[in-house]
Amino acid sequence: MPDTVSPDASRLLAALASGSRELIDAYFWSKGVDALLGELGRASGVSRVWIFQLIELQPDAVVQDYVFEWAAAPRYRQLMQKRFRFFSMIFDDPVYRRMVEERQRGEAQHFITQSIPPGPLRDNLASQGIHSMVTVPIMVEGRWWGTLGFDDCERALDWQGSGMHALKVAAELIASALYRQRLTSRRRQLELFQQVTDCGIWEIDPHSASTWCSRALLRSLGYPDRYAHLPLRRLLAHIVAEDRRRLWKQLRESLSARLSSWRLDVRLIGADGQRRWHEIVAEAVYDDQQRLRSLAGLVIDISQRKRGEEIAQEAAEYDELTGVMNRRGLSRHLAETLSSGCSPHHLMLVDIDHFKPVNDRYGHPAGDALLRQLASRLGNELRPTDGLARLGGEEFVVVTCGLSRPQVLALAERLRARIADAPFQLGGGQGGQASPLKVPITISVGIAELPTDQELRHGQAMAIARADQALYAAKHAGRNRVHADWSQAS
Ligand SMILES: Nc1nc2c(ncn2[C@@H]2O[C@H](COP(=O)(O)OP(=O)(O)OP(=O)(O)O)[C@@H](O)[C@H]2O)c(=O)[nH]1
């Protein structure tokens, strides 16, 4: 057995000092680690310095990968050997099992091969020609990440005392470089994630009501990137008042139900003063007493999606030809206006008289143009709260609220007169083309009251049926007139 010698502690400390500088300065930690291992290897005079990364800890085996190496001479190199790629060590040796348990606890080990009890571990080391070995676990965020090891194939090195202390410092330096790299790459990933997704990250401390907002979020709200402290009150002021009320309600309800996550769409007022739809995604963490410990989440810009939804809704609820509401839009308008508290509600059916001859004589496109103009003229006579819809063909509906029967009759009469008094101009008249056609038309109007005490769909159908009766009466009486059916109105 070779004589036991101790490493030169002062050389090791000097190596640690210069190696650690490289590790701190290196952009990629791996480059700094290579330099540190080299410094330590040369200073200690060992044959090989290595780092194994822990890949998986199984119940009866540990899987590791040989990730870094410094070798004093080419014959000591092992890194490229296939047997050290994701190699698995089985716990069939109690000595090895104890070693793994100690590494998990962050404890260093040093041994001379010949002093190890006979068994697989000793055989393994002997097969590699190792006389002595020291290992220090690399602990990252309190967990065993990997192992820093020194093999001596020439001497039996005794690593106790200041030599061992230097190696522990080296393992801690490597661990902190790894941790720094992790944080840097996490930060980069987060920034990339935010850029790609138009999303901001926030966190609120419920005790102090202080907030943390990611740079992207701060920027979109008009604050400097590194704004140190954005009070919750100020953050909430960026939410449109009406949506803020919904947010408080959502917050109260989810807290009382101890919900761990929820979502809400709100409008945010950005740095440019524009309101944009955002989705708030929140994750709540509660302590053992079910009190809120932290609230964090994302703010995702969904203005594009909302615009898409609005376009889809417009397509679904508006008439393509005239731009006024269609039957579906009318239903929504009625539902909204009936629940608004304004009453009574009246429904007018407006139908063009003798429209078929217009189509027959001037063609369908001219008929279309006339329908568009009619919608526009009717709309000009109405208030913003009134509803105008096209039911199909040449039949329109006007919905009013808050008007008495005489007032509704007067409005209908005014609509009728405005259409009858001025002929419609169709086509031509521009750039030396033929002069526009002047087509006089009239409308007939049937009126009914909308019942408020019935189910909407039923009440709407009833009112349309009665208005239709009144319209029929107006047509029968000679057209260009207004009729009302006040029967059965509740
Ligand atoms: N241009 C055009 N015409 C339409 C459209 N929808 C329905 N019409 C036409 O509207 C006309 C409706 O004719 P009728 O139901 O006979 O009614 P009318 O000729 O107006 O007669 P009265 O209502 O009884 O006064 C038909 O010629 C339909 O082809 C449309 O979208 N565009």
The ligand as a Gaussian input file, in Angstrom:
#p B3LYP/6-31G(d) Opt

LIG

0 1
 N      -83.759000      43.811000     -53.399000
 C      -84.196000      42.976000     -52.452000
 N      -85.457000      42.572000     -52.474000
 C      -85.904000      41.748000     -51.514000
 C      -85.068000      41.309000     -50.497000
 N      -85.795000      40.488000     -49.680000
 C      -87.048000      40.432000     -50.207000
 N      -87.122000      41.192000     -51.322000
 C      -88.210000      41.401000     -52.211000
 O      -89.248000      42.115000     -51.537000
 C      -90.431000      41.910000     -52.247000
 C      -91.569000      41.701000     -51.278000
 O      -92.737000      41.609000     -52.053000
 P      -94.135000      41.356000     -51.402000
 O      -94.014000      40.501000     -50.204000
 O      -95.033000      40.874000     -52.507000
 O      -94.611000      42.748000     -50.900000
 P      -94.746000      44.135000     -51.617000
 O      -94.504000      44.060000     -53.070000
 O      -93.883000      45.111000     -50.860000
 O      -96.238000      44.430000     -51.344000
 P      -96.945000      44.850000     -50.003000
 O      -96.019000      44.521000     -48.864000
 O      -98.174000      44.038000     -49.969000
 O      -97.152000      46.300000     -50.092000
 C      -90.185000      40.695000     -53.158000
 O      -90.090000      41.136000     -54.505000
 C      -88.866000      40.155000     -52.676000
 O      -88.109000      39.554000     -53.731000
 C      -83.732000      41.751000     -50.514000
 O      -82.913000      41.412000     -49.639000
 N      -83.327000      42.583000     -51.497000

